[in-house]
Amino acid sequence: MIVTVTLNAALDRTLTVPNFQRGQRHRASQGLMLAGGKGINIARALKLLGAPVVATGLVGGRTGIRIVEELTGEAILNDFVRINDESRTSTAVVDPTPPTYTEINEWGPAVR
């Protein structure tokens, strides 16, 4: 069994926004939300390769609950430690025309 550890887990939201322009109102043509963070992403890749894996780390708040639900829905074994503060959300805006990628990351929670 391989164990991955994610100390700053996130809920990763990716929005596809054609012709994205700063300071303008847009509607996303597509949206995707996945549990993320480096250890979680590695766990997902290992599962796809057929390796036995369990994801662990720190999660908190409603976002943390959603991260665990997403992993459970993907049949990725997980055993996270709950913390008081809210886990972070990361938002990426992908513009296919021209191809650009903008990422906005929230600060991670405090660990006490």
PyMOL commands that set and color helices and strands:
alter all, ss='L'
color gray80, all
select helices_A, chain A and resi 38-48+61-73
alter helices_A, ss='H'
color red, helices_A
select strands_A, chain A and resi 2-6+10-16+30-36+53-60+77-83+88-96+99-105
alter strands_A, ss='S'
color yellow, strands_A
deselect
rebuild
show_as cartoon
